[in-house]
Amino acid sequence: MKTANPVEPIHACESNDHLQLWILRLFFRLGACKQFITQHGFNNQPLAEYLDLTKYQHQAFTPALQQSILSALRLRYAESEQQAMAAPSEFQRTLGKLARRVGLSPAESLILEFTLQLHQEQLLDEAAEYLGQMTSAKVYRALATILALTEQEVRAALGPLSLLTKTGLVNLETNGASTLRNKLEPFSSALAERLSAGETDPARLLAGMISRCEPAHLTWQDYSHIPAVSLIKQWLHYALQSSRPGVNILIYGRPGTGKSQLCRLLAAGLNSEMYEVSSENEAARPINGSRRLRAWRAAQRFFGGEKALILLDEAEDVFTECPGSLTTSAQPVPKAWVNRLLEENVVPTLWVSNEIGAMDPAYIRRFDIVLELTAPPRAQREAMLL
C-alpha cells in the first residue's frame, strides 16, 4: 500500500471540474479503479480523501464493500459527465488567452491543459500512474479516452506539424515506454503557476527560457572595423518591414569580440525588441541544446506579431543535439528538419557562436549572412578602454 502524504490544496485552478472528471475517467474508462480499491483498502490515501471516501477506511474491505464503493464512485462519475462545467478559473481563462495568441486548436488547448495539470497536480499524476508504463500508441489512446477526443485528434495535436510541437508547449517522448507524466513534457514546469497567477505577457510566461535583452553598452563606432555590420542592419530592416520569413544571420568569433553586444546594438538601431533564448534556467543550471531549440520555436510563435529579433547564443550546441527528450543522449540534428526551421521562422534570428568548426557546412550555407567578428585594431581597443 502506498505511503501517502496529506492532501495538498489543488492550486493549478480554483475549479476542480476537469481534475475530478479526468481522475474518474482514468478509474472507469481505463480501469485504474482496480488498483485503487483493493482487499486491503485504498491504495492511495490522498486520492481517497479527495474523493471523500475516508468514511470507509476503517472498515473491512470485503467484496461487498468494494462493490458498494465502486457503485458510489460510478454514480459520481455519471454525474460529473452530465454536469455543466463551472465558470472558468483564472488558470483556464489565461490558458485560453495563450491558446488564442498561439492559435491552438481546441484539441491542442485541452492537451496542453491536461499536461500542465499532470505535472502540477500530484493527485492526477498518481491516478495516471495506475496505467503503468506506456508506449506512444498507448498515450494516444489514453488521452483520447481521458479528454473525450478522437485518437486521430490526439495524434494530430501531438504530431510534428502541430502547434504544440512547433512551439514546444508540449513534447511527446516517442522513445520507449514510461509513465504518462514522463511521456508528456511541458514547455516549462513553472508555466502552470504563471497561468494560475493570471500572467499574460509572453516574455514573463516564458521566463527562465526566454528573456528580454538589456540595452547594449557598446556603440556603432566600436564596430567601425567591420563593414558588413551596415549590410546586416540594412537586411534586418528590410526583413522587419516586409515580414520576410526565414531570415537568419550567423555571427561567430572568439569570446570578447562583442558578438552579443552587436546583436543588441542592431536591435536598438532598428527600434526593435530583442529576446534572448537563455543558456541557463532560473536555477542557474545549463539548458541543453534541444530545450533551447524548443524555446526558440516557442518564441517564434509568441513574438511573431511583434517588431522583434531573437538572439540565440552558443548556437553550436543547438545544431549538434537532436531535439526531443531530456532522457535521450545527444544526436546529430536531422538536416531536412533544420533546413525547414531556417526557412520558416517568422522572427529574424541572430545566431551567435564562438566556434563553427563543428557545425555541418550544409547548415552554415542556409544562413543569409555569416559574419566572423574579429577583434578591433589595437588603437581602437585602447580607445574603447578610455
C-alpha positions, 0 to 999 in steps of 0.5 A, spaced: 500 500 500 502 506 498 505 511 503 501 517 502 502 524 504 496 529 506 492 532 501 495 538 498 490 544 496 489 543 488 492 550 486 493 549 478 485 552 478 480 554 483 475 549 479 476 542 480 471 540 474 476 537 469 481 534 475 475 530 478 472 528 471 479 526 468 481 522 475 474 518 474 475 517 467 482 514 468 478 509 474 472 507 469 474 508 462 481 505 463 480 501 469 485 504 474 479 503 479 482 496 480 488 498 483 485 503 487 480 499 491 483 493 493 482 487 499 486 491 503 483 498 502 485 504 498 491 504 495 492 511 495 490 515 501 490 522 498 486 520 492 481 517 497 480 523 501 479 527 495 474 523 493 471 523 500 471 516 501 475 516 508 468 514 511 470 507 509 477 506 511 476 503 517 472 498 515 473 491 512 474 491 505 470 485 503 467 484 496 461 487 498 464 493 500 468 494 494 462 493 490 458 498 494 464 503 493 465 502 486 457 503 485 458 510 489 464 512 485 460 510 478 454 514 480 459 520 481 462 519 475 455 519 471 454 525 474 460 529 473 459 527 465 452 530 465 454 536 469 455 543 466 462 545 467 463 551 472 465 558 470 472 558 468 478 559 473 483 564 472 488 558 470 483 556 464 481 563 462 489 565 461 490 558 458 485 560 453 488 567 452 495 563 450 491 558 446 488 564 442 495 568 441 498 561 439 492 559 435 491 552 438 486 548 436 481 546 441 484 539 441 491 542 442 488 547 448 485 541 452 492 537 451 496 542 453 491 543 459 491 536 461 499 536 461 500 542 465 495 539 470 499 532 470 505 535 472 502 540 477 497 536 480 500 530 484 493 527 485 492 526 477 499 524 476 498 518 481 491 516 478 495 516 471 500 512 474 495 506 475 496 505 467 503 503 468 508 504 463 506 506 456 508 506 449 506 512 444 500 508 441 498 507 448 498 515 450 494 516 444 489 512 446 489 514 453 488 521 452 483 520 447 479 516 452 481 521 458 479 528 454 473 525 450 477 526 443 478 522 437 485 518 437 486 521 430 485 528 434 490 526 439 495 524 434 494 530 430 495 535 436 501 531 438 504 530 431 510 534 428 506 539 424 502 541 430 502 547 434 504 544 440 510 541 437 512 547 433 512 551 439 514 546 444 508 547 449 508 540 449 513 534 447 511 527 446 517 522 448 516 517 442 522 513 445 520 507 449 515 506 454 514 510 461 509 513 465 504 518 462 507 524 466 514 522 463 511 521 456 508 528 456 513 534 457 511 541 458 514 547 455 516 549 462 514 546 469 513 553 472 508 555 466 502 552 470 503 557 476 504 563 471 497 561 468 494 560 475 497 567 477 493 570 471 500 572 467 499 574 460 505 577 457 509 572 453 516 574 455 514 573 463 510 566 461 516 564 458 521 566 463 527 562 465 527 560 457 526 566 454 528 573 456 528 580 454 535 583 452 538 589 456 540 595 452 547 594 449 553 598 452 557 598 446 556 603 440 556 603 432 563 606 432 566 600 436 564 596 430 567 601 425 572 595 423 567 591 420 563 593 414 558 588 413 555 590 420 551 596 415 549 590 410 546 586 416 542 592 419 540 594 412 537 586 411 534 586 418 530 592 416 528 590 410 526 583 413 522 587 419 518 591 414 516 586 409 515 580 414 520 576 410 520 569 413 526 565 414 531 570 415 537 568 419 544 571 420 550 567 423 555 571 427 561 567 430 568 569 433 572 568 439 569 570 446 570 578 447 569 580 440 562 583 442 558 578 438 552 579 443 553 586 444 552 587 436 546 583 436 543 588 441 546 594 438 542 592 431 536 591 435 536 598 438 538 601 431 532 598 428 527 600 434 526 593 435 525 588 441 530 583 442 529 576 446 534 572 448 533 564 448 537 563 455 543 558 456 541 557 463 534 556 467 532 560 473 536 555 477 542 557 474 543 550 471 545 549 463 539 548 458 541 543 453 541 544 446 534 541 444 530 545 450 533 551 447 531 549 440 524 548 443 524 555 446 526 558 440 520 555 436 516 557 442 518 564 441 517 564 434 510 563 435 509 568 441 513 574 438 511 573 431 506 579 431 511 583 434 517 588 431 522 583 434 529 579 433 531 573 437 538 572 439 540 565 440 547 564 443 552 558 443 548 556 437 553 550 436 550 546 441 543 547 438 545 544 431 549 538 434 543 535 439 537 532 436 531 535 439 526 531 443 527 528 450 531 530 456 532 522 457 535 521 450 543 522 449 545 527 444 544 526 436 546 529 430 540 534 428 536 531 422 538 536 416 531 536 412 528 538 419 533 544 420 533 546 413 525 547 414 526 551 421 531 556 417 526 557 412 520 558 416 521 562 422 517 568 422 522 572 427 529 574 424 534 570 428 541 572 430 545 566 431 551 567 435 557 562 436 564 562 438 566 556 434 563 553 427 568 548 426 563 543 428 557 545 425 555 541 418 557 546 412 550 544 409 547 548 415 552 554 415 550 555 407 542 556 409 544 562 413 543 569 409 549 572 412 555 569 416 559 574 419 566 572 423 567 578 428 574 579 429 577 583 434 578 591 433 585 594 431 589 595 437 588 603 437 581 602 437 581 597 443 585 602 447 580 607 445 574 603 447 578 602 454 578 610 455 
